[in-house]
């Protein structure tokens, strides 16, 4: 939202012209705009959540910085799962990732946010109307690559999943704590590269647990297949809980 991150994406209001020119009045206006945006988003997120629960859909919000391997992880997950899968792809521009998912014969809907740095509940609502996911399916939302704003916006998902890769270092949870505080699952990707990096996976896990001791971890290599069976088995078990 504009008062927090400066993005100018979908649904953002700019009410600065209502300020009387005094600095303290301008601050109050910005705070009110932020509250209004989050309130509207949260109301629609609850509608999304009710829809998913009614149709017994397991919805996961995948969040990470750019280049962490979200799409590669999603591709390998889709190849291994027998459950019906649907995907919402979020990016500022292009349909590159959606094209990769579509090549696997999976229903996918692309959301381009323009200058926006995160998906919002109304974007997801629009996407699911087009996808019309089947009852009992798994819906993956691949959020825009960003370790800040996506954590602030409820989309109606059952679980938030943060993906961090070994090439990013082991201090990301300390530098971007809100993302890890909001997440339910932490996937450490590119685990095969760890021996060649300065990243200490044990310290990475400890740092993540220091900001959220409830995190559940998976260590995977999406390209090599390491850890993917455990991740996919967990998804199947979570999907069964929804039915």
Protein Blocks (a to p, Z undefined) as FASTA:
>chain_A
ZZlnopacehiacfklmpghiaklmmmmmmmmmmmmmmmmmmmmmmmmmmmmmnopacdd
ddddehilmmmmmmmmmmmpmbdcddddddfbdjklmmmmmmnopacddddehjacbdcf
klmmmmmmmnopaehiacdddddddfklmmmpcghiabdcddddfklojklmmmmmmlmm
mpmbdcdehklmmmmpmbdfklmmmmmmmmomkbccddddfknopoklmmmmmmmmmmmm
mZZ
